[in-house]
Amino acid sequence: MMRIIPAFIGGCIALVTSLTARSQDGPPPIFFQSIDVSAYKGASYTIECWMYAERKENNSGTALMALGYNQQTQVSTAIGKLSMEDFKAGEWNRLTVSGKIDKRTQSLFIGALYSGKAKFFFDDIKLFLNKKEVPVKKLVLKMPI
């Protein structure tokens, strides 16, 4: 169940597992999905996905992220950031971010943000809790407010 979250994620884009995401000027676009992790307090997690970028400018970038929430309060953040210099041109690039679920965390919002002038493709998003894969449902596309 999606919950209302703070305004800094208010301009969010959630997406289907395989999606084209175009970056734009202004606040960075974001896609995410909420997963109930209340039964996994203290567990380690890893999020991974594959990303392909078509460069328009070298100042573009993306970050895979995991935000831990206790109802509407953010209690943890894990972000793995990459700039265009970090990507292999013309290839799919594996992105990962890992962390530990805070004891106060009820929901983990997983997703990515991207910025600059580029076209990003994200595919095969996976979540592992204590090294065991947890199914990730289809994400819903939402346009920024």
C-alpha positions in Angstrom: 0.0 0.0 0.0 1.4 3.4 -1.0 1.5 6.0 1.7 1.7 9.8 1.4 5.4 10.7 1.9 7.2 14.0 2.5 7.2 16.8 -0.2 10.8 16.2 -1.4 9.5 13.0 -3.0 6.2 14.6 -4.0 7.4 15.0 -7.6 7.9 11.2 -7.9 7.7 8.9 -10.8 7.2 5.3 -10.1 7.7 2.9 -13.0 7.2 -0.5 -14.4 10.2 -2.8 -14.0 11.4 -2.1 -17.5 10.9 1.5 -18.4 12.3 4.4 -20.3 12.9 7.4 -18.0 13.8 10.8 -19.5 15.5 13.2 -17.3 14.5 16.9 -17.4 15.4 20.3 -16.0 14.2 21.2 -12.5 13.9 18.9 -9.5 15.3 15.4 -10.3 12.7 12.9 -11.4 12.3 9.9 -9.1 10.6 6.5 -9.3 9.9 4.3 -6.3 7.9 1.5 -4.7 7.0 0.9 -1.1 7.7 -2.5 0.4 6.6 -3.6 3.9 9.7 -4.7 5.8 8.4 -4.5 9.3 9.1 -8.3 9.8 12.8 -7.7 8.7 14.1 -5.3 11.4 17.9 -5.4 11.5 18.1 -7.4 8.2 20.7 -6.5 5.6 19.3 -5.6 2.1 20.7 -5.1 -1.4 18.8 -3.5 -4.3 20.1 -4.1 -7.8 19.0 -3.2 -11.3 20.4 -2.7 -14.7 20.6 0.7 -16.3 21.4 1.9 -19.8 21.9 5.6 -20.5 21.8 7.5 -23.8 24.0 10.5 -23.2 23.0 14.0 -24.3 25.2 15.8 -21.8 28.0 14.5 -19.5 26.6 16.2 -16.4 23.7 13.7 -16.2 23.5 11.0 -13.6 21.4 8.6 -11.6 21.3 7.1 -8.1 19.7 3.9 -6.9 18.1 4.5 -3.5 16.4 2.9 -0.5 14.6 5.1 2.0 13.4 3.6 5.3 10.1 5.0 6.7 8.3 4.7 10.0 4.8 5.8 8.8 5.5 9.2 7.4 8.9 9.8 9.1 12.1 9.0 7.2 14.5 7.0 9.4 17.2 5.9 7.0 18.7 6.6 3.6 21.0 4.6 1.3 22.0 6.0 -2.1 24.4 4.7 -4.6 25.2 7.6 -7.0 26.8 7.4 -10.5 27.6 10.2 -12.9 27.9 9.7 -16.7 31.7 9.3 -16.4 31.0 6.1 -14.3 28.8 4.4 -17.0 30.1 2.3 -19.8 28.8 3.8 -23.0 26.6 1.6 -25.2 26.3 -1.0 -22.5 23.9 -2.0 -19.7 25.4 -1.1 -16.3 24.6 -2.9 -13.0 23.6 -0.5 -10.2 23.5 -1.7 -6.5 22.9 -0.2 -3.1 23.1 -2.0 0.2 22.2 -1.3 3.8 20.6 -2.5 7.0 17.0 -2.1 7.9 16.7 0.3 10.9 14.7 -1.1 13.9 12.2 1.7 13.4 11.6 1.1 9.7 8.2 -0.2 8.6 8.4 0.5 4.9 11.4 0.6 2.5 10.9 2.8 -0.5 13.2 1.5 -3.3 13.8 3.2 -6.6 16.1 5.6 -8.4 16.4 9.3 -9.2 18.0 10.7 -12.3 19.0 14.2 -13.5 20.5 16.1 -16.4 19.9 15.6 -20.1 20.0 11.9 -20.9 17.6 9.1 -21.6 17.8 6.3 -18.9 16.4 2.8 -19.2 16.0 0.8 -15.9 15.4 -3.0 -15.9 15.4 -6.1 -13.7 15.0 -4.4 -10.4 15.6 -6.8 -7.5 15.5 -6.6 -3.7 17.4 -9.0 -1.5 16.7 -9.3 2.3 19.4 -11.3 4.2 20.6 -12.4 0.7 17.2 -13.9 -0.2 15.4 -12.3 -3.2 12.0 -10.8 -2.3 9.5 -10.3 -5.1 9.2 -6.7 -6.3 5.7 -6.0 -7.7 5.1 -3.9 -10.8 5.6 -0.2 -10.1 3.0 2.3 -11.1 3.9 5.3 -13.3 3.1 8.6 -11.7 3.9 12.0 -13.2 5.3 14.8 -11.0 2.8 17.1 -9.3 
